Each structure stands twice: as C-alpha cells, then as structure tokens.
Amino acid sequence: MSREVIALAGDHGGYDLKVSLKEYLEEQGFEVLDLGCHSRESVDYPDFAHAMADAIGHGKAKRGVLVCGSGIGISIAANRHAHIRAALVHDRLTAELCRQHNNANVVVLGGRTTGPDVALDCLKAFLTTEFEGGRHQRRVDKMS
C-alpha cells in the first residue's frame, strides 16, 4: 500500500513553519512532495501557490499545505486555479470546517500569524476531518 502524498510549499515568511510541518508529516508516514522554498531568502509566494496547483492538477498529490507570512497572499494565488479549494485557517475549528463544509484540498497557514502548536493542531484537523457532502456538495460544485 502506498503512502499518501501531501504537497507542501511556502515562501520565506512561512519557511520555519513549513520545516516543522514537513517533519510532522514525515513522522506520521506521509510522503511529502516539498515544492519549496528551501530557505529564508525572499521569494514570490505566487510561484509556490502555482506549483502546488500544478502538482495537484497533475495528480502528484491530492491534498496540500501552503504557508506564507500571513497565509493571505498564497491562498489568493492558489484559489485562482479552479481545481484548488485553499482555506486559510487560524484554529482547529476553522480547519475542521474547511474540510467538513468546503472539501478544501489545501490548508493554508500564516507563518508569522499562527504559532507552531496551533498550526500543528490545524494540520492534524485538516488531515483527519472528512467532507460531509450532502447539502455542502452542491455548494462545492458551484465553485468548480
């Protein structure tokens, strides 16, 4: 049985958080497709959002994690792609709801706005919460 691949990407503002999330994912047995960035050197977050969208669009991963300084810019860039439902979350509840109600396939975190413990809690919720379907499915369909 193959391990689930989780795509992971972020800019310099999310670099430190990305590193810790990658470590957690690998410890949990996920295969991590690390799309960069690979240092704190300034880069442009849209490049990494587009790389995430490309990886998911080409079936290299079904789900992903994006991190930038606030999470705002990279989520806007990611959501320009019709097959991406990227949700900027700030706590466990918003991470659960983005899965339950929106079937988000990418969770977004702010490296400068979300502490590492909260971010890890959000990631755990994103990975373990199922989409409820039902009335939510027609709404998700309207986004695609």
N, C-alpha and C positions, 0 to 999 in steps of 0.2 A: 504494500500500500504506500503510495507516495504521500509526502508531506504537503500540506497546503502552502502555497507560495503567497507571501504578503509583500507587496511592493512598498518601499519606504523611500521617501525623498524629502528634502528640505533645503532651505537656503542657510546662509551663515548665521542668521538670527535664531534658527532652530537647531543648529548643529549639535550643541551639547545635549539637548533633549533627544534628538534623533539617535545619538550614540547610545544613550541609556535605554531607549525603547527597542533598538535593534538587539541589544544584549538580552533584554527580557524575552523578545520574540524567539530568539535562538534557544534560550533556556527552555522555552515551552515547546520546542520541537518544530517550530515553523521554519520553512526555508525562506530566507529574506532576500528579496531582489532589491539590493541597495542601488538606487538611481542617483545618489549624490545628494548634496555636495559632500565633499570629503575633508573640509577644513573650515576654519572661521573666516577665511578670506572672502571679501564681499563678492557676491554673485547676484544674478537676477532671478527672483523666485518664479516668474512665469516659465522659465526654461524647465524647471523641475516639475511644475504642475503639468506641463505639456508632456514631459517624459512619462509621468505617471499615467496620464490619459492614454498615451500610446501603448504602454505596457498592458494596461487593462483591455484596451481595444483590440490588441493582438493576442489576447488570451494568455499572456505570460503570468498574469495574476488575476484573481477575481476581486480581491479587496486590497486596499492600500491605506497608508498613513502618510499624511503630509504635515510638515512643520515649518513655519517661518516665525519671525519675531512676534507678530500678533496673531497669526493664523488667518487674518482677513485677506490680505492680498493673494496669497496662494490659493485660498478657497475660491475667490472670484475667478482667478485664472483657470482653475480646474473645472469649474462649473460652466465654462464656455464650451465644453465638449458635451454633446447630448447624452452620451453613454455614462457620464460621470454624475454621481449624486454625492458631492462632497459636503460634509456637515462640520462646521466649526463648533466644537463643543467646549464647555467650561467646567463640567462636573459629571458625575456618574449618571444623573437623571437625563441630562441632555444627550449623553452618549447612548443610553438605552432608547430614548425616544427617537433618535435619528435612525436607529435600526428598526424598531417596532413599527413606526408610522411612516417613515420615508424610505425604507430599504436602502439607506446610504451604503455605498460601496467604498467610500473613502472617508476616514475620520481625519479631521484637521485640528491641530493643537497649536497654541502660541508658545513658543519657546521662552519669550520674555514675560508672558502674562499668566502662564499656568505652571505651578510648581511641579516638581518631578513626581511626588506622591499622587497628586490629583491627576496628573497626566497618565500615570500608570493605571490608576483606577478607571479612568475614561477608556483607555485601551482595552482593559480587561472586559469592561461592559460592552464595548463595540464588538469584540471577538466572540462573546458568548450569548449575545441577545439575538433572537430570531425576529424576522419580519412577521408581523401579524397577518398581513394580507387583508382579505375581506374588503371593507369599505376603503381601506387605505390603498389597495391595489389600483383602483380606478384613478386615484389622485396621482399615484406614481406614474401610471400610464400616460397621463396628460403632460408630464414633464419630459417624457421621452419622445 
